[in-house]
Amino acid sequence: MSDVDAYQIEVEKNGRYDVVELMIGTVRGPRGKRNLYGEAHMRDLYTPRIYFKVQHVQSLEELFDRFMTQLIHRGFTPLRFRESTKTYWGDWSYIDLSRYDTEDLERAKERINFL
């Protein structure tokens, strides 16, 4: 598969910045078929613990995109990311939000402004 074993994503929500780490593993399915699996935990000011899980994907791109969709759905704005290999963290890269449906972010901002 790939040497990447984790992603760190810098996110913003309600004016608060945080970094969430998505750990990546390989799971063997039926007949030795390998699938990628991603898992992340984080805390939010209003939620004691948030658990993210991405499973049954074939490529790192699909895993990353599905995780970005989960973050956006929960009201987090992904800003930039970096990849980890077994030896070092890569450089930070900005995330192109135009690739994702950001309607959930817009609804979350409207709720905050309403209060």
Wavefront OBJ file of the C-alpha trace (Angstrom):
o trace
v 0.000 0.000 0.000
v 1.599 3.293 1.092
v 4.137 4.525 3.611
v 1.684 7.077 5.041
v 0.461 5.932 8.455
v -1.286 9.089 9.736
v -2.618 12.522 8.797
v -2.669 15.603 10.996
v -5.386 18.084 10.038
v -5.601 21.603 11.435
v -9.261 22.561 11.913
v -11.225 25.599 13.065
v -14.607 25.640 14.785
v -16.261 28.592 16.512
v -13.016 30.593 16.420
v -11.081 27.799 18.130
v -8.205 26.040 16.351
v -7.200 22.453 16.948
v -5.267 19.602 15.338
v -6.822 16.169 14.888
v -4.727 13.122 14.009
v -6.170 10.400 11.781
v -4.357 7.099 12.319
v -4.303 4.768 9.306
v -4.149 0.999 9.326
v -4.690 -1.928 6.999
v -7.422 -4.498 7.614
v -7.568 -7.845 5.866
v -10.963 -8.702 4.481
v -12.323 -11.896 2.950
v -9.877 -13.879 0.821
v -6.923 -11.748 1.932
v -8.274 -8.543 0.391
v -6.733 -5.497 2.078
v -8.684 -2.364 2.940
v -7.549 0.863 4.552
v -8.993 1.906 7.882
v -8.795 5.294 9.584
v -9.625 6.301 13.130
v -9.403 9.578 15.076
v -10.495 10.876 18.463
v -10.766 14.471 19.559
v -12.447 16.650 22.129
v -14.634 19.638 21.381
v -15.661 22.456 23.680
v -19.318 21.363 23.600
v -18.857 17.610 23.076
v -16.881 15.460 25.539
v -15.420 13.207 22.825
v -15.800 12.938 19.070
v -14.949 9.659 17.359
v -14.223 9.508 13.637
v -14.062 6.216 11.768
v -13.422 5.576 8.073
v -13.388 2.003 6.848
v -13.552 -0.147 3.721
v -11.650 2.218 1.431
v -9.167 1.255 -1.263
v -6.910 4.328 -1.482
v -5.467 7.064 0.706
v -7.246 9.699 -1.391
v -10.636 8.105 -0.712
v -9.835 7.775 3.000
v -8.759 11.438 3.214
v -11.844 12.668 1.324
v -14.249 10.684 3.497
v -12.568 12.006 6.638
v -12.812 15.599 5.357
v -16.527 15.026 4.726
v -16.971 13.836 8.336
v -15.114 16.866 9.715
v -17.185 19.298 7.651
v -20.425 17.533 8.616
v -19.588 18.088 12.293
v -18.968 21.811 11.734
v -15.166 21.801 11.586
v -13.411 23.800 8.862
v -10.311 21.887 7.701
v -7.498 24.348 7.008
v -4.317 22.411 6.284
v -2.851 18.935 6.666
v 0.367 16.973 6.726
v 1.214 13.305 6.296
v 3.260 11.090 8.553
v 5.450 8.226 7.473
v 7.101 5.895 9.924
v 10.076 8.250 10.185
v 8.884 11.882 9.955
v 6.037 14.361 9.478
v 5.827 16.058 6.086
v 5.264 19.737 5.389
v 1.887 21.400 5.929
v -0.305 21.796 2.834
v -3.501 23.840 2.548
v -6.785 22.027 1.894
v -8.852 23.007 -1.140
v -12.375 23.224 0.313
v -13.926 23.719 -3.133
v -13.655 19.935 -3.584
v -16.126 19.322 -0.748
v -19.766 20.097 -0.035
v -19.561 22.855 2.586
v -23.302 23.365 3.149
v -22.958 21.905 6.662
v -20.394 24.586 7.504
v -22.688 27.325 6.255
v -25.592 25.985 8.349
v -23.374 25.802 11.446
v -22.256 29.425 10.955
v -25.881 30.545 10.586
v -26.785 28.819 13.887
v -23.880 30.495 15.688
v -24.768 33.937 14.338
v -28.411 33.400 15.318
v -27.470 32.801 18.958
l 1 2 3 4 5 6 7 8 9 10 11 12 13 14 15 16 17 18 19 20 21 22 23 24 25 26 27 28 29 30 31 32 33 34 35 36 37 38 39 40 41 42 43 44 45 46 47 48 49 50 51 52 53 54 55 56 57 58 59 60 61 62 63 64 65 66 67 68 69 70 71 72 73 74 75 76 77 78 79 80 81 82 83 84 85 86 87 88 89 90 91 92 93 94 95 96 97 98 99 100 101 102 103 104 105 106 107 108 109 110 111 112 113 114 115
